[in-house]
Amino acid sequence: MGVLLLLDCSLLTKHIEQEVRVKSREEIMNILEAFDLTGSFRDAGELAGCSHHTVARYVAKRDAGELVDEGPERRERIIDPFLAKIEEWVERSDAKIRADVAFDKLRGLGFTGSERTVRRAVAEVKANHARGRRRVYRPWIVEPGMWAQWDWGTGPSVGGRATLLFCAWLAWSRLRVVIPVWDRKMATTISCLDRSMRVFGGVPTYWLTDNERTVTTGHVAGIAVRHPEMVAFGGHYGVTVETCVPADPESKGGVEATVRVAKADLVPTDANLRGDYESWGELVEACDAFMVEVNNREHRVTRRAPAVMLVEEQVRLHRLPERPYTTVFGETRRVGWSATFSYGGVTYSVPHTLADETVWVRVDGDEIVAVHCGPAGPVEVARHRRSTPGNPVIDNAHYPARPDGPGRVPKPSNRAEEAFLALGDGARLWLVEAASAGTSRVKVKMADAVELAALHGTERVDWALGHAASFGRFADGDLASILAANPPGQRRSAGDVHSLQTGTSAWEGFGR
C-alpha cells in the first residue's frame, strides 16, 4: 500500500512539474480568473483543467508579486558539452570564425551532431560575444559656421569617359554643393573647395574629409600626417583640414548621404529614367539644377530649407579671400583675341568668352589643363591632349557656331544697299550669287529690283530674286521676265480635264 502511495505521489509530482513547464501566459490567467470566481483551489482547478496544487502555486506567486512568464524549460542539447570550446574559438578569432570551420574542428573532438546545430550554436556565441563590445556613438551636435565636409562619388559617363562628383556639405544649414570633375587630384580638389566656399559665402572653421592621399601622406602611431600643399591651402583661407576617424558614421554621415542622393538623382539608372549626357555642359547644368532643388526644399531634420538657414550661418563664417589659392593651378597665360593661349610652343583654345583674360595652365599626365579664376572661384575651362609645336589644338566647341550657307554675310554700307537687302533672304542670296558669278552692273540691277518692289510688292520681288539666284539668271531684264511669267493669283497647271496637248479631230477624215 505504501509503495502504491509513493508511486502515486511521484506521478502526481511529475504531472505537476509537467503542468508548470507547459503553462502559457493565457493558461495562467485562466487559472487565476477561475480562482477569483470560486475562491477555492479545487474548484478553480476543476474549472481550469489542472491540479489544485498548480492553482495554489500561481495564486501564491501573484500575491508575492513574482508572477512572471517563465517560459519552457531549456532542454540539454548535444552541443552543450562543446560550448566552452566554441566560446574559446570565437574569442580567439574576435568573432570571425566560420561555422563550417568550427564544425570540422568539433568532429575531430568527437561531436556527432549536424552542421546545422553547430551553425546555431556559433551564431548564439557570437551574439553573446558582441554584447558589451558594441561601439558607442556619441551624437554629433554641430555649431553654425564650424564644420564643412566633402567626399567623392562616381559620376556618369560623358562621351565614353568616366566622371566624378565632388560633394560638399555645410553641416549646420545642411547646404549641399555638387561639382562634376574629371579627376580628384590636388589642383582639382582645391578648386572645388574654393568654389564650395564661395557658394557658402564664407569660410568654415574646419573642413572634414577622408584620409585620401591629397590630404594625408601617411599615419604615424595613429596620427595623420598632413600633405604640405593642403596645409598651405588651409593657411591661405584660415581653415583647418581634418580627417575623420575610419568607420565613424557620426562624423561624416552627412556628406556620405549627400553623395548617395546626388548619385541617385544625377547618374542615369533605371530608377530615375535619366538619359545619358551628350556633353559636359549638360552635366554641369544638371548639377546646378540639383543644387537649386535640394537647397530650397525643406530638410527632414531641421524642417527648414538649407538656403534659408544659410543666411543665418553666414554670420558665423569667416571672410573668404578675394584671390583664390592658385599655386597648384600651374602657370599663368594670357588669352589672345582669338581665344587661344600658347604653352610649350603649342597653341591651345579656350572658350571665346575668355578673350583677353588670364588662365592658369598646368600639365596633367598627357593633357594640358586650363583653369580660370573668376568671381565664382576657380573653374576648369579647357582640357586638351598634349601636342607638339606646329600642331595647334583647337576645339570647335569653344567658338560660336558658324552660319549655314555662304561664309560671308552681306552687310549694308549705304542706304541703297540697305533698301535692297531689306527685301528679304532672296535679295541677300541674289547678291552673293551674283557677285560670285562676276555679274556686271550689280548696283544698277539692285536699284531696279527696289523699283520693281514698289510696283509688284516686296514679297513677290524677293521670291523672284531667290529664283533668279538659284537658276543663275543675272542678265538685264531677267528679274522682270520672271515676274511677268509668274503673275499674281492662282497659277494654272495641266490636269486630266484641261490639257495642253493638241487634239485629234483633224485626223478624222484621213483615208476616206
Secondary structure, DSSP 4 states (H G I P E B T S, - for coil): -HHHHHHHHHHHHHHHHHHHHH--HHHHHHHHHHHHHH--HHHHHHHHTS-HHHHHHHHHHHHTT------PPPPP-TTGGGHHHHHHHHHHTTS---HHHHHHHHHHTT--S-HHHHHHHHHHHHHHHHTT-PPPPPP----TTTEEEEEEEEEEEETTEEEEEEEEEETTTTEEEEEEES---HHHHHHHHHHHHHHHTSB-SEEEE---TTTEEEEETTEEEEPHHHHHHHHHHT-EEEEPPTT-HHHHHHHHHHHHHHHHHHS--TTTTPPPBSSHHHHHHHHHHHHHHHHSS--TTTSS-HHHHHHHHTTTSBPPPSS---GGG-EEEE--TTSEEEETTEEEE--GGGTT-EEEEEEETTEEEEEEEETTEEEEEEEEE---TT--B--GGGSPPPPSS-SS-----SHHHHHHHTT-HHHHHHHHHHHHTT-SSHHHHHHHHHHHHHHH-HHHHHHHHHHHHHTT--STTHHHHHHHHS-SSPPP---SSS--S--SGGGTTTT-
